Amino acid sequence: MDTLRIDTGLVQLLINEGPDHIEFNPTEVNWGRRYEKLRISLKNGMNENLEKLNGVEKKTNNLIEERFKEETNGRSLSKEEMDNIKKTIEVAIEESQEIIDLKEEVNCIRDDMCLIMRNEIDGLFGKGVSQKVFGNLMSEYAIVSFLECIAPYIQSGREKMVTKYMPKGKRNKHKVM
């Protein structure tokens, strides 16, 4: 008897050389849209966090500058004296409750974003995939790395699907996704 073998587009990848693996089907109609939504959401979240981190850094620098002006009070100081005063102020500000609270707020936002992204990954790839891939690690950079590592598989799977329906002269001229 002959065997019917259907290429469903299923991709199976080992995680860090096994034994765990993930499966996904980039040729599934809604899958690509959900993947793109996840990628954009992560990018926007990271940009938002970067803005908040820059805000903390700007606020820290402003506080250092203000305190430096107060400490020096227009006096003429040697470079060594100015450096010592600046270092003392930097340490005091980094240890101030205001800066500690701002940094904690940013870290909470990052943790929340990681939880949301891990849930999105589980929704896209299947329950428990984020735990298989990341363990207990809460890092948006690890999530980005994961998405970048699977992107070529998604691209080739979607191209394969679309290429079947394109006229021969137009194939490989358009990027899919």
Secondary structure in CASP SS format (residue, H / E / C, confidence):
PFRMAT SS
TARGET T0000
AUTHOR 0000-0000-0000
METHOD secondary structure of the structure
MODEL  1
M C 1.00
D C 1.00
T C 1.00
L C 1.00
R C 1.00
I C 1.00
D C 1.00
T C 1.00
G C 1.00
L C 1.00
V E 1.00
Q E 1.00
L E 1.00
L E 1.00
I C 1.00
N C 1.00
E C 1.00
G C 1.00
P C 1.00
D C 1.00
H E 1.00
I E 1.00
E E 1.00
F E 1.00
N C 1.00
P C 1.00
T C 1.00
E C 1.00
V C 1.00
N C 1.00
W H 1.00
G H 1.00
R H 1.00
R H 1.00
Y H 1.00
E H 1.00
K H 1.00
L H 1.00
R H 1.00
I H 1.00
S H 1.00
L H 1.00
K H 1.00
N H 1.00
G H 1.00
M H 1.00
N H 1.00
E H 1.00
N H 1.00
L H 1.00
E H 1.00
K H 1.00
L H 1.00
N H 1.00
G H 1.00
V H 1.00
E H 1.00
K H 1.00
K H 1.00
T H 1.00
N H 1.00
N H 1.00
L H 1.00
I H 1.00
E H 1.00
E H 1.00
R H 1.00
F H 1.00
K H 1.00
E H 1.00
E H 1.00
T H 1.00
N C 1.00
G C 1.00
R C 1.00
S C 1.00
L C 1.00
S C 1.00
K H 1.00
E H 1.00
E H 1.00
M H 1.00
D H 1.00
N H 1.00
I H 1.00
K H 1.00
K H 1.00
T H 1.00
I H 1.00
E H 1.00
V H 1.00
A H 1.00
I H 1.00
E H 1.00
E C 1.00
S C 1.00
Q H 1.00
E H 1.00
I H 1.00
I H 1.00
D H 1.00
L H 1.00
K H 1.00
E H 1.00
E H 1.00
V H 1.00
N H 1.00
C H 1.00
I H 1.00
R H 1.00
D H 1.00
D H 1.00
M H 1.00
C H 1.00
L H 1.00
I H 1.00
M H 1.00
R H 1.00
N H 1.00
E H 1.00
I H 1.00
D H 1.00
G H 1.00
L H 1.00
F H 1.00
G C 1.00
K C 1.00
G C 1.00
V H 1.00
S H 1.00
Q H 1.00
K H 1.00
V H 1.00
F H 1.00
G C 1.00
N C 1.00
L C 1.00
M C 1.00
S C 1.00
E H 1.00
Y H 1.00
A H 1.00
I H 1.00
V H 1.00
S H 1.00
F H 1.00
L H 1.00
E H 1.00
C H 1.00
I H 1.00
A H 1.00
P H 1.00
Y H 1.00
I H 1.00
Q H 1.00
S H 1.00
G H 1.00
R H 1.00
E H 1.00
K H 1.00
M H 1.00
V H 1.00
T H 1.00
K C 1.00
Y C 1.00
M C 1.00
P C 1.00
K H 1.00
G H 1.00
K H 1.00
R C 1.00
N C 1.00
K C 1.00
H C 1.00
K C 1.00
V C 1.00
M C 1.00
END
